[in-house]
Each structure stands twice: as structure tokens, then as C-alpha cells.
Amino acid sequence: MGGEADLVQPRFERGCRCYAVVIDRAIAGYGWLSTGAEWISELQLEIRPRKAEGYIWNCTTLPEHRRQGVFKALVVGISGAALRVGITRVWIGTMAIPGESAVPQSGFRPALTFSAIRWAGLLFFRHLTNVDPALGRDGLSVIRTSGGWYFGTVTRRRH
């Protein structure tokens, strides 16, 4: 986990679960599942999943395994594991990354879309659409915002 090795134990202590994709007895990628509050650095917001909900975050594919389906396998695996422990809804956020297309292929539907711009240490973003009105309302609820334009300084949290 490279530069985040010191965060592993505190994550386990607060109830986060870590999952990995293993190829030839070596970790090819990993990601986390939380049922408590987590920081979404891309949006500078905190997500607070409700009862029986979880949040998949900090998914990483090691460079030598990129573009081989590791991210999709990880998301599908974490989602399945979440269902087996009684989590009935899983949230995940994506940005414009190569693996982003794996999210809908893994059974996820978009709840919200955002536009974000970082400039001079500030973050400007706005909630653009609720793809599905009910799902969008639920999405806004777990990130505790009502939509519209927001701006603030970029905050880095190590968690």
C-alpha cells in the first residue's frame, strides 16, 4: 500500500474492510469498503452511508496490471462481499479515469454527476444532474448536500 501503509491499521480499527485481487500469488489491486463516514477528496465532501449501505473507495491497480480488468474484478468482488454481510446498497464515486467504464459494467447506476474545477488552491464544483430522481436524492443525502454551486479550499486528508 506504498505511502499509505501507516493508515491500514487505523482503517481496520474503525471497521473498514480491505479487499484485493491476487494474480499469480501477488496483489494486483486493492480497495476499501466502509460503512461509516469517509472523505471524498475529489469532491471535498464526506460521505456518510446509511444503515445497510457501504462505500467503495481508494481502489488501486498496480501499474503492471492496469488495463487488464483488475478494477472491474475488484468492484464486483467488493460488491458481492458487501451483499454477503448484509449491505444492501453500495456507493462508489468515479472520475475520468480509464477504469471508469467498469463501474456501470459492474452493475452500478449513476446517481449524481458533478463538474469540478481546481484552480489556485480552490475547488469549484456543482451538482449537475440526478440521473434517477429518487437515487439522486439518496445520493445527495449521503453526501449531505443539496446540490448547486460550491467552492472552497482544497483539503487533503489522510485517512
Sequence and secondary structure as in RCSB ss.txt:
>XXXX:A:sequence
MGGEADLVQPRFERGCRCYAVVIDRAIAGYGWLSTGAEWISELQLEIRPRKAEGYIWNCTTLPEHRRQGVFKALV
VGISGAALRVGITRVWIGTMAIPGESAVPQSGFRPALTFSAIRWAGLLFFRHLTNVDPALGRDGLSVIRTSGGWY
FGTVTRRRH
>XXXX:A:secstr
 GGGGGGHHHHHHTT EEEEEEETTEEEEEEEEESS EEETTTTEEE   TTEEEEEEEEE GGGTTTTHHHHHH
HHHHHHHHHTT  EEEE   S GGGGHHHHTT    EEEEEEEETTEEEEEEEEESSHHHHHHHHHHTT   SEE
EEE      
